[in-house]
């Protein structure tokens, strides 16, 4: 009887997504033992034999894995609870299904398991005809089968039951008046514990009053399945904050509390460490005031201990030996469950493709050969011809894929060398950015507060503003400098995570840090663009025209009320920063899977500055020379290529040019034109006459290549049909869009330009691509561009792609 009264506190592996590996679970048991936790519930939703194929018994190999896991847990003082979810398709009145259910649980019992759970969560309430004829209600059917199984297993000391109405918001009409819960409370055997998540699926707080109400209806204290740190509902969120909102006094109203944490194992150090602090504080309650649980103190203690783990040279997936490594590089946030075998199987054969297998193997601790070559190739590309350029037609404009000749230092950049150490301030920043589902940490709060203020007061730096005082402008720029500094810290955090020694942390946290890094790059570029010093330091005001009424007005804080579930607004900090941008509603510009090959190169996106012109011209000239066989004499005048590719935009609308730079300098750019019709008239009126004066035709003395480029320059200014410009008045010129291993950087660069165009009132944008450039066509299509015209483009053989903003 004493065993039954033990408060169960620990972890439930019950999320949707790729289950943890066997090695990760063993590390989990070590953590739990160290922190005083005592219970582990096995119930990963994507283990087919736990849920979808619950009738199937485990193979001999899987039996061995499960037996080892049970023994490992017990050796660490942990109670192993095996959970089964038959609710999706069980026929409660079928003797065959009942026999199969007993067979499955008997098999697990024979492996040494002494605690069990039957889960009926996330299923339809309806019953088949046979069940309707045999049971008075859905609850009656579940109770009958559960009681039978409980007796069959010999009434084990721990037996859990998860109802279909497992939280207050799912109860109809309410917790106290729910016929379903009333039946459970009255008919379920008294020693069977009922699982409960609180007032919501993800409860912000658990109160004594709410628990007392459900305890009265169920006629027993419930066990909390706590989803506070669960992140399987949002691929852009991670929760690294402390266990919070559950006072230790709740223990007297509970049978236990199990935390269902992040899908990513390495993200759970602080949540579980602080859960242990909460559990120990509850044990010591009333003995010592210093033992009272404080989330902030628990966070500090967990951070201190986590720092030691973060900079350890751990292998990805916590694999025990290097021989267990597998050539799988990318992680899959939402795997195809139809291809996901049991999570208890051993590692598969070496994968040929760089993707995660959907079972218990893990990515490697160091780059595979293809990964290393890919990253080196990104830096070596300036010294090689670009394939997409070689396939262009003669009339097409040259692409400056990256900056050549910027120095030899580049070969040491970009590889995950595993030498950088995460500092304590960086880890605090990381936790603040990925805190808890209902609240942000300090760093995220500051970022969002400053961005919201800058957006609400951006009229202070508008070109239309006539009465802005220097004090107000200084305040705006002071806040903007804080935002820019924090965005730079996020970029540096990304580099440190990728370059760190801990491969396990890299492959679990990288997709989230990478996503926020990209969003921060766009936000930083946009704030710089709004600032009044776009073209030169002496410029008093910016060139945007106060059209922010066209931009999005809602943030996650506006959409998320206290009573809402966290999935009502997805994206976390990244999503809220995104919604503060003019094109924040265009999710296809922001949500993409992470690259297969993480790169630690430090990128920056910013508006064009007049001092960049020389570097941009040199960059595109070198590329042109490579395409011409590297002969310097192939172009007589050093500016002719740059004047053709960049000149009109840099001269007439430089405010819509954005620069991409890395540690070595400028490596790409994208140019935008707000009003193509007006731009074309200005080109004919001022730009082309200036070019004819700069490159006069002096009989046969002009270099043939120069004559050809001048002719193409005139053709470049051809007109587009009114039917196109009516819906898509703006244009992108992608001649210097870089082609990188991490294509998200190029996407982010393009997104920054679209943000500026939208802020000044553009409702649609188009660009022209050569039909042979399939890589560019695919890139734009993924960003929501659709083919508009073929044959009506400037060079007549081009393809025009457009998208609305």
SEVOKE-477193 format. One record per residue (C-alpha): residue in three letters; x, y, z. Coordinates in steps of 0.5 Angstrom, whole numbers, padded with zeros to 4 digits, always signed. Layout:
N
AlaXYZ
...
REM end
This chain:
805
Unk+0000+0000+0000
Unk+0006+0005+0001
Unk+0008+0004-0006
Unk+0001+0006-0008
Unk+0002+0013-0004
Unk+0009+0015-0007
Unk+0008+0021-0011
Unk+0010+0020-0018
Unk+0014+0025-0021
Unk+0018+0025-0028
Unk+0018+0025-0035
Unk+0013+0022-0040
Unk+0015+0021-0047
Unk+0009+0022-0050
Unk+0010+0027-0056
Unk+0008+0027-0063
Unk+0014+0027-0068
Unk+0021+0022-0068
Unk+0022+0019-0061
Unk+0028+0019-0057
Unk+0034+0014-0058
Unk+0035+0009-0054
Unk+0042+0012-0052
Unk+0038+0019-0050
Unk+0033+0015-0046
Unk+0039+0012-0042
Unk+0042+0019-0041
Unk+0035+0021-0039
Unk+0035+0016-0033
Unk+0041+0019-0031
Unk+0039+0026-0031
Unk+0032+0024-0027
Unk+0036+0020-0022
Unk+0041+0026-0020
Unk+0035+0030-0020
Unk+0031+0026-0015
Unk+0025+0024-0020
Unk+0022+0017-0020
Unk+0018+0016-0026
Unk+0018+0015-0034
Unk+0012+0014-0038
Unk+0014+0011-0045
Unk+0008+0013-0050
Unk+0011+0016-0056
Unk+0006+0018-0061
Unk+0010+0016-0067
Unk+0012+0009-0065
Unk+0007+0005-0069
Unk+0006-0001-0064
Unk+0004+0004-0059
Unk-0001+0007-0063
Unk-0003+0006-0070
Unk-0001-0002-0070
Unk-0002-0003-0062
Unk-0005-0010-0064
Unk+0002-0012-0066
Unk+0007-0015-0061
Unk+0014-0013-0061
Unk+0019-0017-0065
Unk+0025-0021-0061
Unk+0030-0016-0063
Unk+0025-0010-0060
Unk+0023-0015-0054
Unk+0031-0014-0053
Unk+0031-0007-0053
Unk+0025-0006-0049
Unk+0028-0011-0044
Unk+0034-0007-0043
Unk+0030+0000-0043
Unk+0026-0003-0037
Unk+0032-0005-0033
Unk+0036+0001-0034
Unk+0030+0005-0032
Unk+0030+0001-0026
Unk+0037+0001-0024
Unk+0037+0008-0024
Unk+0031+0008-0019
Unk+0026+0010-0024
Unk+0019+0007-0025
Unk+0018+0005-0032
Unk+0011+0006-0034
Unk+0009+0003-0041
Unk+0003+0006-0044
Unk-0001+0004-0050
Unk-0006+0008-0054
Unk-0011+0003-0058
Unk-0017+0008-0058
Unk-0017+0010-0065
Unk-0020+0004-0068
Unk-0021-0001-0062
Unk-0028-0005-0062
Unk-0029-0005-0055
Unk-0034-0010-0055
Unk-0030-0015-0059
Unk-0027-0021-0055
Unk-0022-0021-0061
Unk-0019-0014-0060
Unk-0019-0015-0052
Unk-0015-0021-0053
Unk-0010-0018-0057
Unk-0010-0012-0052
Unk-0008-0017-0047
Unk-0003-0021-0051
Unk+0001-0014-0052
Unk+0001-0012-0045
Unk+0002-0019-0042
Unk+0009-0019-0047
Unk+0011-0013-0044
Unk+0009-0015-0037
Unk+0014-0021-0038
Unk+0020-0017-0040
Unk+0019-0014-0033
Unk+0015-0008-0033
Unk+0010-0007-0027
Unk+0007-0001-0029
Unk+0002+0001-0034
Unk-0002+0006-0038
Unk-0008+0006-0042
Unk-0009+0012-0046
Unk-0016+0014-0050
Unk-0013+0021-0052
Unk-0014+0025-0058
Unk-0019+0020-0061
Unk-0026+0021-0064
Unk-0032+0020-0059
Unk-0037+0016-0063
Unk-0038+0009-0063
Unk-0039+0003-0068
Unk-0045+0000-0068
Unk-0043-0006-0065
Unk-0041-0002-0059
Unk-0047+0002-0059
Unk-0051-0004-0058
Unk-0047-0007-0052
Unk-0045+0000-0048
Unk-0049+0005-0046
Unk-0044+0011-0047
Unk-0037+0012-0050
Unk-0034+0013-0043
Unk-0038+0006-0041
Unk-0034+0002-0046
Unk-0027+0005-0044
Unk-0029+0004-0037
Unk-0031-0003-0038
Unk-0025-0005-0042
Unk-0020-0001-0037
Unk-0022-0005-0031
Unk-0022-0012-0035
Unk-0015-0010-0037
Unk-0013-0008-0030
Unk-0015-0014-0027
Unk-0012-0018-0032
Unk-0005-0015-0030
Unk-0006-0017-0023
Unk-0008-0010-0021
Unk-0001-0007-0021
Unk+0001-0001-0016
Unk+0001+0004-0022
Unk-0004+0003-0027
Unk-0006+0010-0031
Unk-0012+0012-0035
Unk-0012+0018-0040
Unk-0019+0020-0041
Unk-0022+0023-0048
Unk-0024+0029-0044
Unk-0017+0030-0041
Unk-0017+0037-0039
Unk-0023+0043-0037
Unk-0023+0046-0044
Unk-0025+0039-0047
Unk-0031+0037-0042
Unk-0038+0038-0044
Unk-0041+0042-0042
Unk-0036+0043-0036
Unk-0032+0039-0031
Unk-0037+0039-0026
Unk-0043+0037-0031
Unk-0039+0032-0036
Unk-0043+0026-0036
Unk-0037+0023-0039
Unk-0033+0025-0033
Unk-0038+0023-0028
Unk-0038+0016-0031
Unk-0031+0015-0031
Unk-0031+0017-0023
Unk-0037+0013-0021
Unk-0035+0006-0025
Unk-0027+0006-0026
Unk-0024+0002-0021
Unk-0022+0006-0015
Unk-0014+0004-0015
Unk-0014+0006-0023
Unk-0011+0013-0023
Unk-0014+0018-0028
Unk-0009+0023-0032
Unk-0011+0030-0033
Unk-0007+0036-0036
Unk-0011+0042-0033
Unk-0016+0047-0035
Unk-0013+0047-0042
Unk-0009+0042-0046
Unk-0003+0047-0044
Unk-0004+0050-0038
Unk-0001+0056-0036
Unk-0002+0055-0029
Unk-0005+0049-0024
Unk-0009+0052-0019
Unk-0012+0048-0012
Unk-0019+0050-0014
Unk-0019+0047-0021
Unk-0016+0041-0018
Unk-0021+0040-0013
Unk-0026+0041-0018
Unk-0024+0035-0022
Unk-0022+0031-0016
Unk-0029+0031-0014
Unk-0032+0029-0020
Unk-0027+0023-0021
Unk-0027+0021-0014
Unk-0020+0021-0014
Unk-0014+0025-0014
Unk-0011+0026-0022
Unk-0004+0025-0024
Unk-0002+0031-0028
Unk+0000+0030-0035
Unk+0004+0037-0036
Unk+0005+0039-0043
Unk+0008+0046-0041
Unk+0014+0045-0045
Unk+0011+0040-0050
Unk+0013+0043-0057
Unk+0010+0038-0062
Unk+0005+0043-0064
Unk+0009+0048-0067
Unk+0015+0047-0071
Unk+0018+0054-0070
Unk+0018+0054-0062
Unk+0022+0051-0057
Unk+0021+0052-0049
Unk+0028+0052-0045
Unk+0025+0056-0039
Unk+0024+0053-0032
Unk+0018+0049-0029
Unk+0013+0054-0027
Unk+0006+0056-0025
Unk+0005+0050-0021
Unk+0006+0051-0014
Unk+0009+0045-0009
Unk+0002+0045-0005
Unk-0001+0042-0011
Unk+0002+0035-0009
Unk-0004+0034-0004
Unk-0009+0034-0009
Unk-0005+0030-0014
Unk-0003+0023-0015
Unk+0003+0025-0019
Unk+0006+0030-0024
Unk+0009+0028-0031
Unk+0012+0033-0035
Unk+0011+0032-0043
Unk+0017+0036-0045
Unk+0020+0038-0052
Unk+0021+0033-0058
Unk+0028+0035-0058
Unk+0032+0031-0053
Unk+0038+0036-0051
Unk+0033+0042-0050
Unk+0030+0039-0044
Unk+0036+0040-0039
Unk+0033+0046-0036
Unk+0026+0044-0036
Unk+0027+0037-0032
Unk+0033+0040-0028
Unk+0028+0045-0025
Unk+0022+0040-0025
Unk+0027+0036-0020
Unk+0028+0043-0016
Unk+0020+0043-0016
Unk+0019+0036-0013
Unk+0025+0037-0008
Unk+0022+0043-0005
Unk+0015+0040-0005
Unk+0018+0034+0000
Unk+0021+0039+0004
Unk+0015+0044+0005
Unk+0014+0047+0012
Unk+0021+0044+0014
Unk+0025+0050+0012
Unk+0023+0057+0008
Unk+0029+0057+0004
Unk+0027+0050+0001
Unk+0021+0054-0002
Unk+0021+0053-0010
Unk+0023+0059-0014
Unk+0023+0059-0022
Unk+0028+0064-0023
Unk+0033+0061-0018
Unk+0031+0054-0021
Unk+0033+0057-0027
Unk+0040+0060-0025
Unk+0042+0053-0022
Unk+0040+0049-0028
Unk+0044+0054-0033
Unk+0050+0053-0028
Unk+0050+0046-0029
Unk+0048+0046-0036
Unk+0054+0050-0038
Unk+0058+0044-0037
Unk+0054+0040-0041
Unk+0054+0045-0047
Unk+0061+0045-0049
Unk+0062+0038-0048
Unk+0064+0034-0054
Unk+0058+0030-0055
Unk+0056+0026-0061
Unk+0049+0027-0064
Unk+0044+0023-0061
Unk+0048+0021-0055
Unk+0051+0015-0059
Unk+0055+0011-0054
Unk+0060+0010-0059
Unk+0063+0013-0066
Unk+0062+0006-0069
Unk+0054+0007-0068
Unk+0054+0014-0072
Unk+0050+0014-0078
Unk+0051+0018-0085
Unk+0044+0022-0083
Unk+0045+0030-0083
Unk+0038+0033-0083
Unk+0033+0033-0078
Unk+0025+0032-0079
Unk+0021+0036-0075
Unk+0014+0032-0077
Unk+0016+0025-0080
Unk+0012+0021-0085
Unk+0009+0017-0079
Unk+0007+0012-0085
Unk+0014+0010-0085
Unk+0016+0010-0078
Unk+0017+0004-0075
Unk+0018+0002-0068
Unk+0022+0007-0064
Unk+0025+0001-0060
Unk+0029-0002-0066
Unk+0036-0001-0067
Unk+0040+0003-0072
Unk+0039+0002-0079
Unk+0044+0001-0084
Unk+0048+0007-0086
Unk+0043+0012-0090
Unk+0045+0014-0097
Unk+0041+0020-0097
Unk+0043+0026-0092
Unk+0036+0026-0088
Unk+0034+0023-0081
Unk+0032+0016-0081
Unk+0025+0016-0077
Unk+0027+0011-0072
Unk+0032+0011-0066
Unk+0038+0012-0070
Unk+0042+0019-0070
Unk+0046+0024-0074
Unk+0053+0024-0074
Unk+0058+0028-0070
Unk+0062+0031-0075
Unk+0060+0033-0082
Unk+0060+0027-0087
Unk+0064+0028-0094
Unk+0059+0031-0098
Unk+0057+0036-0093
Unk+0065+0038-0092
Unk+0065+0039-0100
Unk+0059+0042-0100
Unk+0061+0048-0095
Unk+0068+0048-0098
Unk+0065+0049-0105
Unk+0061+0055-0103
Unk+0067+0059-0101
Unk+0071+0056-0107
Unk+0066+0058-0112
Unk+0069+0065-0113
Unk+0074+0062-0117
Unk+0070+0057-0121
Unk+0065+0058-0127
Unk+0058+0058-0124
Unk+0054+0053-0128
Unk+0047+0057-0128
Unk+0051+0063-0132
Unk+0054+0058-0137
Unk+0047+0056-0139
Unk+0045+0063-0140
Unk+0043+0066-0147
Unk+0048+0071-0150
Unk+0043+0076-0149
Unk+0042+0075-0141
Unk+0045+0079-0136
Unk+0051+0076-0132
Unk+0050+0073-0125
Unk+0054+0075-0119
Unk+0053+0069-0115
Unk+0058+0071-0110
Unk+0064+0076-0109
Unk+0071+0073-0112
Unk+0077+0075-0110
Unk+0075+0077-0103
Unk+0081+0074-0100
Unk+0084+0067-0098
Unk+0081+0067-0091
Unk+0075+0064-0093
Unk+0077+0057-0093
Unk+0077+0057-0086
Unk+0070+0059-0085
Unk+0063+0056-0085
Unk+0066+0049-0083
Unk+0063+0046-0076
Unk+0070+0046-0073
Unk+0067+0044-0066
Unk+0072+0049-0063
Unk+0067+0055-0061
Unk+0065+0055-0054
Unk+0058+0058-0052
Unk+0058+0063-0047
Unk+0054+0064-0041
Unk+0051+0070-0044
Unk+0049+0067-0050
Unk+0046+0061-0046
Unk+0042+0066-0043
Unk+0040+0069-0049
Unk+0038+0063-0052
Unk+0033+0061-0046
Unk+0030+0068-0046
Unk+0028+0067-0054
Unk+0025+0060-0053
Unk+0022+0061-0046
Unk+0015+0058-0044
Unk+0009+0058-0049
Unk+0005+0063-0045
Unk+0011+0068-0044
Unk+0017+0070-0047
Unk+0024+0071-0043
Unk+0027+0078-0042
Unk+0031+0078-0048
Unk+0025+0076-0053
Unk+0021+0081-0049
Unk+0026+0087-0050
Unk+0026+0085-0057
Unk+0019+0085-0059
Unk+0017+0091-0054
Unk+0023+0095-0058
Unk+0020+0093-0065
Unk+0013+0095-0063
Unk+0015+0102-0061
Unk+0019+0103-0067
Unk+0014+0101-0071
Unk+0009+0105-0068
Unk+0013+0111-0068
Unk+0016+0110-0075
Unk+0013+0116-0078
Unk+0019+0120-0074
Unk+0024+0118-0079
Unk+0019+0118-0085
Unk+0021+0122-0091
Unk+0014+0126-0090
Unk+0015+0128-0083
Unk+0016+0135-0083
Unk+0016+0136-0075
Unk+0020+0131-0072
Unk+0024+0134-0066
Unk+0032+0132-0066
Unk+0030+0129-0059
Unk+0025+0124-0062
Unk+0029+0122-0067
Unk+0035+0120-0062
Unk+0030+0116-0058
Unk+0028+0112-0065
Unk+0035+0111-0066
Unk+0037+0109-0059
Unk+0032+0104-0059
Unk+0033+0102-0066
Unk+0041+0101-0064
Unk+0038+0096-0059
Unk+0034+0092-0063
Unk+0040+0092-0068
Unk+0045+0090-0063
Unk+0040+0084-0061
Unk+0040+0082-0068
Unk+0047+0081-0068
Unk+0047+0077-0062
Unk+0042+0072-0065
Unk+0047+0072-0071
Unk+0053+0070-0067
Unk+0049+0065-0063
Unk+0047+0062-0069
Unk+0055+0061-0071
Unk+0057+0059-0064
Unk+0051+0053-0064
Unk+0054+0051-0071
Unk+0061+0052-0069
Unk+0061+0049-0062
Unk+0064+0042-0060
Unk+0057+0039-0058
Unk+0054+0036-0064
Unk+0048+0033-0060
Unk+0046+0040-0058
Unk+0047+0043-0065
Unk+0043+0038-0069
Unk+0037+0039-0064
Unk+0037+0046-0063
Unk+0040+0048-0070
Unk+0033+0049-0074
Unk+0030+0054-0069
Unk+0036+0058-0068
Unk+0037+0058-0075
Unk+0030+0060-0076
Unk+0030+0066-0071
Unk+0037+0068-0074
Unk+0034+0069-0081
Unk+0028+0073-0079
Unk+0032+0077-0075
Unk+0036+0079-0081
Unk+0030+0081-0084
Unk+0028+0085-0078
Unk+0035+0088-0078
Unk+0035+0090-0085
Unk+0028+0093-0085
Unk+0030+0097-0079
Unk+0036+0100-0082
Unk+0032+0102-0088
Unk+0027+0106-0084
Unk+0033+0109-0081
Unk+0035+0116-0084
Unk+0042+0114-0086
Unk+0041+0110-0091
Unk+0045+0113-0097
Unk+0050+0117-0093
Unk+0051+0118-0086
Unk+0049+0126-0087
Unk+0042+0124-0089
Unk+0037+0127-0084
Unk+0031+0122-0086
Unk+0030+0116-0089
Unk+0027+0115-0096
Unk+0021+0111-0094
Unk+0014+0115-0095
Unk+0010+0113-0089
Unk+0006+0108-0092
Unk+0006+0103-0086
Unk-0002+0103-0086
Unk-0001+0098-0091
Unk+0003+0093-0086
Unk+0001+0088-0082
Unk-0002+0091-0075
Unk-0003+0085-0071
Unk+0002+0081-0067
Unk+0002+0074-0063
Unk+0001+0078-0056
Unk-0005+0081-0059
Unk-0008+0074-0062
Unk-0006+0070-0056
Unk-0011+0072-0050
Unk-0010+0069-0043
Unk-0015+0063-0044
Unk-0012+0061-0051
Unk-0008+0055-0053
Unk-0001+0057-0055
Unk-0002+0054-0062
Unk-0007+0060-0063
Unk-0001+0064-0066
Unk+0004+0060-0068
Unk+0012+0061-0069
Unk+0014+0064-0062
Unk+0019+0070-0062
Unk+0020+0069-0070
Unk+0013+0069-0071
Unk+0012+0075-0067
Unk+0018+0079-0070
Unk+0015+0076-0077
Unk+0008+0079-0076
Unk+0011+0086-0074
Unk+0014+0086-0081
Unk+0010+0089-0087
Unk+0010+0082-0091
Unk+0009+0078-0084
Unk+0003+0075-0087
Unk+0007+0072-0092
Unk+0009+0065-0089
Unk+0012+0062-0095
Unk+0017+0067-0094
Unk+0019+0065-0087
Unk+0018+0058-0086
Unk+0022+0053-0090
Unk+0026+0047-0087
Unk+0033+0048-0085
Unk+0039+0047-0090
Unk+0042+0040-0090
Unk+0049+0043-0088
Unk+0049+0048-0083
Unk+0054+0053-0084
Unk+0057+0058-0078
Unk+0059+0063-0083
Unk+0057+0070-0080
Unk+0052+0074-0085
Unk+0049+0081-0085
Unk+0044+0084-0089
Unk+0043+0092-0090
Unk+0041+0097-0094
Unk+0046+0099-0100
Unk+0051+0105-0098
Unk+0054+0109-0103
Unk+0061+0106-0101
Unk+0059+0099-0104
Unk+0059+0101-0111
Unk+0066+0100-0112
Unk+0066+0093-0109
Unk+0059+0091-0113
Unk+0062+0093-0120
Unk+0068+0089-0118
Unk+0064+0083-0116
Unk+0060+0083-0123
Unk+0066+0085-0127
Unk+0070+0079-0125
Unk+0064+0074-0126
Unk+0063+0077-0133
Unk+0071+0076-0134
Unk+0071+0069-0132
Unk+0065+0067-0137
Unk+0069+0070-0142
Unk+0075+0066-0141
Unk+0078+0071-0136
Unk+0081+0075-0141
Unk+0082+0082-0138
Unk+0082+0085-0145
Unk+0075+0082-0147
Unk+0072+0089-0144
Unk+0075+0095-0145
Unk+0072+0100-0140
Unk+0072+0097-0132
Unk+0065+0100-0131
Unk+0061+0097-0137
Unk+0059+0091-0134
Unk+0057+0094-0127
Unk+0053+0100-0131
Unk+0049+0095-0134
Unk+0047+0090-0128
Unk+0047+0095-0123
Unk+0048+0102-0125
Unk+0040+0104-0127
Unk+0038+0102-0120
Unk+0044+0105-0116
Unk+0043+0112-0119
Unk+0035+0112-0119
Unk+0033+0108-0114
Unk+0038+0106-0109
Unk+0034+0106-0103
Unk+0031+0099-0105
Unk+0038+0096-0106
Unk+0040+0091-0100
Unk+0047+0088-0099
Unk+0049+0081-0097
Unk+0056+0081-0093
Unk+0060+0076-0090
Unk+0066+0076-0086
Unk+0070+0078-0092
Unk+0065+0083-0095
Unk+0060+0084-0100
Unk+0058+0077-0103
Unk+0051+0079-0106
Unk+0045+0084-0107
Unk+0038+0084-0109
Unk+0036+0091-0113
Unk+0028+0093-0113
Unk+0024+0098-0117
Unk+0018+0101-0113
Unk+0015+0103-0120
Unk+0017+0100-0126
Unk+0013+0105-0131
Unk+0016+0111-0128
Unk+0023+0108-0127
Unk+0023+0107-0135
Unk+0021+0114-0136
Unk+0027+0116-0132
Unk+0032+0112-0135
Unk+0030+0114-0142
Unk+0031+0121-0140
Unk+0037+0121-0136
Unk+0041+0115-0135
Unk+0041+0113-0142
Unk+0044+0119-0145
Unk+0049+0119-0139
Unk+0051+0112-0141
Unk+0052+0115-0149
Unk+0056+0120-0146
Unk+0060+0116-0142
Unk+0061+0111-0148
Unk+0061+0115-0154
Unk+0061+0111-0161
Unk+0068+0113-0164
Unk+0068+0110-0171
Unk+0071+0103-0170
Unk+0075+0105-0164
Unk+0070+0102-0159
Unk+0072+0095-0156
Unk+0067+0090-0159
Unk+0065+0087-0153
Unk+0063+0094-0150
Unk+0059+0096-0156
Unk+0055+0089-0155
Unk+0054+0091-0148
Unk+0052+0098-0149
Unk+0047+0095-0154
Unk+0044+0090-0149
Unk+0044+0096-0144
Unk+0039+0100-0148
Unk+0035+0093-0149
Unk+0034+0092-0142
Unk+0030+0099-0141
Unk+0025+0096-0146
Unk+0017+0097-0144
Unk+0013+0091-0140
Unk+0006+0091-0142
Unk+0000+0095-0138
Unk-0003+0088-0136
Unk+0003+0086-0132
Unk+0004+0093-0129
Unk-0003+0094-0126
Unk-0002+0088-0121
Unk+0005+0088-0121
Unk+0008+0095-0121
Unk+0015+0093-0118
Unk+0021+0089-0120
Unk+0026+0085-0117
Unk+0033+0085-0121
Unk+0037+0078-0118
Unk+0043+0079-0122
Unk+0047+0079-0116
Unk+0043+0074-0112
Unk+0048+0069-0109
Unk+0047+0062-0109
Unk+0050+0059-0103
Unk+0050+0052-0099
Unk+0045+0055-0094
Unk+0040+0058-0099
Unk+0036+0061-0094
Unk+0041+0067-0094
Unk+0039+0068-0101
Unk+0031+0068-0099
Unk+0032+0072-0093
Unk+0036+0077-0097
Unk+0030+0077-0102
Unk+0025+0078-0097
Unk+0029+0084-0094
Unk+0027+0088-0101
Unk+0020+0085-0101
Unk+0019+0088-0094
Unk+0022+0095-0096
Unk+0017+0095-0103
Unk+0011+0093-0099
Unk+0013+0099-0094
Unk+0012+0104-0099
Unk+0006+0101-0102
Unk+0007+0096-0107
Unk+0002+0091-0108
Unk+0006+0086-0113
Unk+0013+0085-0115
Unk+0015+0081-0121
Unk+0022+0079-0124
Unk+0025+0076-0130
Unk+0029+0069-0131
Unk+0032+0066-0136
Unk+0028+0059-0138
Unk+0034+0055-0138
Unk+0036+0057-0130
Unk+0032+0052-0127
Unk+0035+0053-0120
Unk+0033+0060-0120
Unk+0026+0058-0123
Unk+0025+0053-0117
Unk+0028+0058-0112
Unk+0023+0063-0114
Unk+0017+0058-0114
Unk+0018+0056-0107
Unk+0017+0063-0105
Unk+0010+0064-0108
Unk+0012+0067-0115
Unk+0008+0064-0121
Unk+0009+0065-0128
Unk+0006+0071-0131
Unk+0008+0072-0138
Unk+0013+0068-0143
Unk+0015+0072-0149
Unk+0013+0079-0146
Unk+0020+0079-0142
Unk+0025+0085-0144
Unk+0029+0080-0147
Unk+0024+0076-0151
Unk+0026+0069-0149
Unk+0025+0070-0141
Unk+0020+0068-0136
Unk+0016+0073-0132
Unk+0015+0071-0125
Unk+0010+0075-0120
Unk+0007+0075-0113
Unk+0003+0079-0110
Unk+0005+0083-0103
REM end
